């Protein structure tokens, strides 16, 4: 059984003025280390690893990876070995230091080596080196990751009466690979649309990833929006000011790589009149707070 994420009203002045109601599902609160959507995305992958008899797992990510951080923490907590294949060259970040402290064995692939992760033979040498480990896709993606995220729908539905909602009209969330969005689309049995605010620009494979999981026939059930502000990791002073104000007004922490950009994209969409008065949306707080911890963004732009 996965930890229960609380569903609570998101109180912001621009939402009150628009007549659009938003409840935020706080996946960031489910666990101090295996946080956000990562526990959901990992659940089916780890079950598959156990089924194959693997001793541990191996996966990929960057120096600020929420995915690797959660995976390494799970390995330490539940007693299985983890190996991380990292983008770029050795660097010490708070996340990397945690990975090492959690016992994850790290390999730095450089940038060209990391770009090769989609090549057909990428995993061959790693399988030969670590035959006892189960490979998990970057970010915990793929259909197994999406199936784990289907649990998010049940958690929100079970709590809607507690905030006075009999129903809701759709979902809003940040997208990195699109796996969590795909899980919501797979789990929704009613015509509730899922809106994905992409942390990467259009053309970086999110649409293809989602289609591969949910099928082309599901296109009408979701919409992808470019919320990247020019690229993954692109941060600017106006975004940071928006996050600071939103945190003060709502009491909810956001970070500048995923959730902050998703919330800003929601504000822009609401203020553009896309949603009718009375619309109810569930905003999934996907966690990602490693980005807030590691970026030093507030200092850099002050």
C-alpha positions in Angstrom: 0.0 0.0 0.0 1.4 3.4 -1.1 1.4 6.3 1.4 -1.6 8.5 1.3 -1.0 12.0 -0.1 -3.4 14.7 1.3 -5.7 16.6 -1.0 -6.3 20.2 0.1 -7.7 23.4 -1.4 -5.1 25.6 -3.2 -5.9 29.1 -2.1 -4.4 31.8 -4.3 -5.9 35.2 -5.2 -5.9 34.7 -8.9 -7.8 31.5 -8.6 -10.4 33.1 -6.4 -10.8 36.0 -8.9 -11.3 33.5 -11.8 -14.0 31.3 -10.3 -11.8 28.2 -11.0 -11.3 25.9 -8.0 -8.1 23.9 -7.6 -7.3 21.3 -5.1 -3.6 20.2 -4.7 -2.7 16.6 -4.2 0.4 16.8 -2.0 2.6 14.0 -3.2 5.5 15.9 -1.8 4.3 15.0 1.7 4.1 11.2 1.4 7.7 10.6 2.5 10.8 12.7 3.4 13.0 10.8 0.9 11.0 8.7 -1.5 8.9 11.7 -2.3 6.5 13.0 -4.9 5.5 10.9 -7.9 8.6 8.8 -7.5 7.2 6.2 -5.1 4.3 5.7 -7.5 6.5 5.4 -10.6 8.9 3.0 -8.8 6.3 0.7 -7.3 5.7 -1.5 -10.4 9.3 -1.4 -11.5 10.5 -2.7 -8.1 7.8 -5.4 -8.1 9.1 -6.5 -11.5 12.6 -6.6 -10.2 11.5 -8.8 -7.3 9.6 -11.1 -9.7 12.7 -11.6 -11.8 14.8 -12.4 -8.8 17.1 -9.4 -9.2 19.4 -8.5 -6.3 19.0 -4.8 -7.0 18.4 -2.1 -9.6 20.3 0.2 -12.0 18.9 3.4 -13.5 19.8 6.8 -15.0 19.6 10.5 -14.1 21.4 13.8 -13.6 23.2 15.3 -10.8 20.0 16.7 -9.3 17.8 13.7 -10.1 14.7 13.3 -8.0 14.4 9.8 -9.5 17.9 8.6 -8.5 17.5 10.2 -5.1 14.3 8.3 -4.4 15.7 5.1 -5.8 18.9 5.3 -3.7 16.9 6.1 -0.6 14.6 3.1 -1.2 17.6 0.9 -1.7 19.1 2.0 1.6 15.8 1.7 3.5 14.7 -1.7 2.1 18.2 -3.3 1.7 18.9 -3.7 -2.0 21.9 -2.4 -4.0 21.5 0.5 -6.4 23.7 1.7 -9.3 23.2 5.1 -10.9 24.4 6.1 -14.4 24.7 9.9 -14.4 24.7 12.5 -17.1 27.8 14.6 -17.4 31.0 14.6 -15.5 31.7 14.1 -11.7 30.3 17.0 -9.7 29.3 17.3 -6.0 25.7 18.5 -5.5 23.5 17.9 -2.5 21.8 15.2 -4.4 25.0 13.4 -5.5 26.3 13.6 -1.9 23.0 12.0 -0.8 23.3 9.2 -3.4 26.7 8.4 -2.1 25.6 8.4 1.5 22.7 6.1 0.6 25.1 3.6 -0.9 24.4 4.0 -4.6 27.3 3.2 -6.8 27.8 6.0 -9.4 29.1 6.0 -13.0 29.4 9.2 -14.9 28.7 8.8 -18.6 29.6 12.3 -19.9 27.1 14.1 -22.1 27.6 12.1 -25.3 27.5 8.8 -23.4 24.2 9.9 -21.7 22.6 10.9 -25.0 23.2 7.3 -26.2 20.7 6.0 -23.6 18.1 5.5 -26.2 20.3 3.5 -28.5 19.3 -0.1 -29.0 22.5 -1.5 -27.5 22.9 1.0 -24.6 22.1 -1.5 -21.9 24.2 -4.4 -23.2 27.5 -3.6 -21.4 25.7 -2.6 -18.2 23.8 -5.9 -18.2 27.0 -7.8 -18.7 28.7 -5.9 -15.9 25.7 -6.1 -13.5 23.8 -9.2 -14.5 22.2 -9.3 -11.0 20.6 -5.9 -11.3 17.2 -4.9 -12.9 17.4 -1.9 -15.2 14.8 0.8 -14.6 14.3 3.5 -17.4 15.3 7.1 -16.9 12.9 8.8 -14.4 11.1 5.5 -13.7 9.3 5.9 -17.1 7.6 3.4 -19.4 4.3 1.6 -19.0 5.3 0.1 -15.6 5.9 3.6 -14.3 2.6 4.8 -15.6 0.7 1.9 -14.1 2.1 2.8 -10.7 0.9 6.4 -11.1 -2.6 5.2 -11.7 -2.9 4.9 -7.9 -2.8 8.8 -7.8 -6.3 8.9 -9.3 -7.7 6.7 -6.6 -6.1 8.8 -3.8 -7.7 12.0 -5.1 -11.1 10.4 -5.7 -11.2 9.0 -2.2 -10.6 12.4 -0.7 -12.8 14.7 -2.8 -15.7 14.6 -0.4 -13.5 15.8 2.3 -13.0 19.1 0.5 -16.7 19.4 -0.4 -16.3 18.2 -4.0 -18.7 15.7 -5.5 -16.6 15.6 -8.7 -13.9 17.4 -10.6 -13.3 18.3 -14.3 -9.6 17.6 -14.9 -6.0 17.3 -13.8 -3.0 19.7 -14.0 0.6 18.6 -13.4 4.2 19.1 -14.4 5.6 16.8 -17.0 9.2 15.6 -17.4 8.9 12.3 -19.4 5.1 12.3 -19.4 4.9 9.1 -17.4 2.7 10.4 -14.6 0.3 12.1 -17.0 0.1 8.8 -18.9 -0.8 7.0 -15.7 -3.6 9.4 -15.0 -5.0 9.0 -18.5 -4.9 5.2 -18.1 -6.6 5.3 -14.8 -9.4 7.8 -15.5 -12.6 6.0 -16.5 -14.5 9.3 -16.8 -14.0 12.1 -19.4 -11.7 14.2 -17.2 -9.0 15.9 -19.2 -5.4 15.7 -18.1 -3.2 18.8 -18.7 0.5 18.4 -18.7 2.8 21.4 -18.2 6.0 20.3 -19.9 9.3 21.1 -18.2 11.1 20.6 -21.5 10.3 22.3 -24.8 7.9 20.8 -27.4 9.8 18.4 -29.6 11.8 16.7 -26.7 9.9 13.4 -26.9 7.2 13.9 -24.2 4.3 13.5 -26.7 5.9 10.4 -28.2 6.5 8.9 -24.7 2.9 9.5 -23.8 1.5 8.0 -27.0 3.7 4.9 -26.6 2.0 4.3 -23.3 -1.6 5.3 -23.8 -2.0 4.9 -27.5 -3.0 7.3 -30.2 -6.7 6.9 -29.6 -6.3 8.7 -26.2 -5.1 12.0 -27.6 -8.4 13.8 -26.9 -8.1 12.9 -23.2 -5.0 15.0 -22.5 -3.2 18.1 -23.6 0.5 19.0 -23.4 1.6 22.6 -22.9 5.1 24.0 -23.2 5.9 25.5 -19.7 9.7 25.2 -20.0 10.3 28.9 -20.5 13.0 28.1 -23.1 14.4 24.9 -21.9 14.7 22.4 -19.1 16.3 24.1 -16.1 15.8 27.6 -17.5 15.1 29.8 -14.6 14.4 33.6 -14.6 13.7 36.3 -12.1 10.0 36.5 -12.8 9.5 32.8 -12.3 11.3 32.9 -9.0 9.3 36.0 -7.9 6.1 34.1 -8.8 7.1 31.1 -6.8 8.0 33.2 -3.8 4.7 34.9 -3.8 2.8 31.7 -4.4 4.5 30.0 -1.5 3.7 32.9 0.8 0.1 33.0 -0.2 -0.6 29.2 -0.2 1.8 27.8 2.3 2.9 25.2 -0.3 6.5 24.8 -1.4 7.3 24.8 -5.1 10.5 24.5 -7.0 11.6 26.2 -10.3 12.1 23.2 -12.6 8.7 21.4 -12.5 6.0 22.5 -10.0 6.7 26.2 -10.1 6.6 26.3 -13.9 3.5 24.2 -13.9 1.7 26.5 -11.5 2.7 29.6 -13.5 1.4 27.9 -16.7 -1.8 27.2 -14.9 -2.1 30.9 -13.9 -1.5 32.0 -17.4 -4.1 29.5 -18.8 -6.7 30.5 -16.2 -6.2 34.2 -16.8 -6.5 33.6 -20.6 -10.0 32.4 -20.0 -9.5 28.7 -21.0 -11.6 27.4 -18.1 -15.2 28.3 -17.4 -16.4 29.7 -14.1 -16.9 26.8 -11.7 -14.3 24.5 -13.2 -12.6 22.2 -10.7 -9.1 20.9 -11.3 -6.8 18.7 -9.3 -3.2 20.0 -9.3 -0.7 17.1 -8.7 2.2 18.3 -6.6 4.7 15.9 -8.1 7.5 16.7 -5.6 10.7 17.4 -7.3 12.0 19.5 -4.4 15.6 18.4 -5.1 15.5 21.1 -7.8 14.7 23.7 -5.1 17.4 22.4 -2.8 20.2 22.1 -5.4 19.7 25.1 -7.7 20.6 28.0 -5.3 18.3 29.8 -7.7 16.9 32.3 -5.3 20.4 33.5 -4.4 21.5 33.6 -8.0 18.7 35.9 -9.2 18.8 38.2 -6.2 
